[in-house]
Amino acid sequence: MRLHRNVAEAIVKGLSDIHIEENLAGYVVPSLLKSNKKWGSRDRKLIAESIYDITRYWRFFQCKAGTDELTKQAIWHIVAAYLQQKEIDLPEWDEFKDLNTPDTDCTSQFVVRESIPDWLNELGRAQLGDQTWEAEIEALNKPAEVVLRINNLALPNEAKQKPIEFIQQQLAKENVQSEVVEHHRLALQLQKRSSIQHTKVFRNGWVEIQDANSQAVAPFCMPKKDDVIIDCCAGAGGKSLHLAALLNCDADIFALDVAPHKIKELEKRALRANAMCIEAGLVIEFPFDEFKDSADIVLIDAPCTGLGTLKRDPDKKWKLTPEFLAEIKLVQQQILQSYASLTKVGGKLIYATCSILPMENEAQVKQFLESEVGEAFVLEEEQTLFAHQTGYDGFYMARLVRKK
């Protein structure tokens, strides 16, 4: 395979933006791919896969390249180590000269082989135990599958009797093959990774892209017709959209977030999904006093470390710090105690994160229940969904019921 220089430069630029400039891979890669319209599908695939693979196994390829420096030249050598492992011939470019490829075993140490920061490795072992932690990190180092949730709110009438078959047939017409996700009634997984945003199936709102374990949260809320539901940390609204679909929009769903751009995206998605029962708005504009003690379901999909999403966001493990973890734990508890009063007596308070750390999950629920506000609630059920057991993102969810 011939390596074009502008492709190699794009890989190096993307890695520099992520690891030196500390920008998010989820923004860097799409922006980079849009920068050159002359790249074909093979070039785009090589650029995206290389950036994500190297980021996923950053310490391993640093070891293979014999460098721990964070410079552009060092990144050229790291890219060279990756390309050599992929058995791609290196051109005779100046950037690839003087490569230092030490005769070092880069697989013997877990932190190097699976590429995890030392402090996070120590914390994970203390939190989950060696066996679970190692199995989980190995699973989270596998690229995420593309999973779709079929949206019954937007399906044409002729599709509603057999939605799975309808969507599979429509995808196949555009050369996208899919398979049913086990234990999920309306979920499909693409057999081969591809972008579906251009397809009729996506443009018509017939499907949403949503991880299979993320799709477990809305049913866990146990929503009922005519419920008043407040999604307090809605983001771009994936779980609000799922709740709307589960209830056929026979509910009042208020989706809140602190970021205006996320609310705009949520409104756009709700329109495409025909989820007209969702009212999106900023947290600072929501009349909390008016809704106190009134919600059937209060969903707190809390901000967290996001360790459960390393499959799709591998750069998170390199940007995470002990200081951020300490700060986010305070935020999680503050949100729990602030928003709990929106729940009516007999209503449900759902706390969820895309983290696998008990200190963000079970420990937060325990602390809440021991607080003055939490005395009114009892824990009904909690679940942790691990990547190494399911193949999808790591998630935690707890359902608490207000008793008084």
Secondary structure, 3 states (H helix, E strand, C coil): CCCCHHHHHHHHHHHHHHHCCCCCHHHHHHHHHCCCCCCCHHHHHHHHHHHHHHHHCHHHHHHHHCCCCCCHHHHHHHHHHHHHHCCCCCCCCHHHCCCCCCCCCCCCCHHHHCCCCHHHHHHHHHHHCHHHHHHHHHHHCCCCCCEEEECCCCCCHHHCCCHHHHHHHHHHHCCCCEEECCCCCCEEEECCCCCCCCCHHHHCCCEEECCCCHHHHHHHCCCCCCCEEEECCCCCCHHHHHHHHHCCCCCEEEEEECCHHHHHHHHHHHHHHCCCCEEEEEHHHCCHHHHCCCEEEEEEECCCCCHHHCCCCCCHHHHCCHHHHHHHHHHHHHHHHHHHHHEEEEEEEEEEECCCCHHHCHHHHHHHHCCCCHHHEEEEEEEEECHHHHCCCCEEEEEEEECC
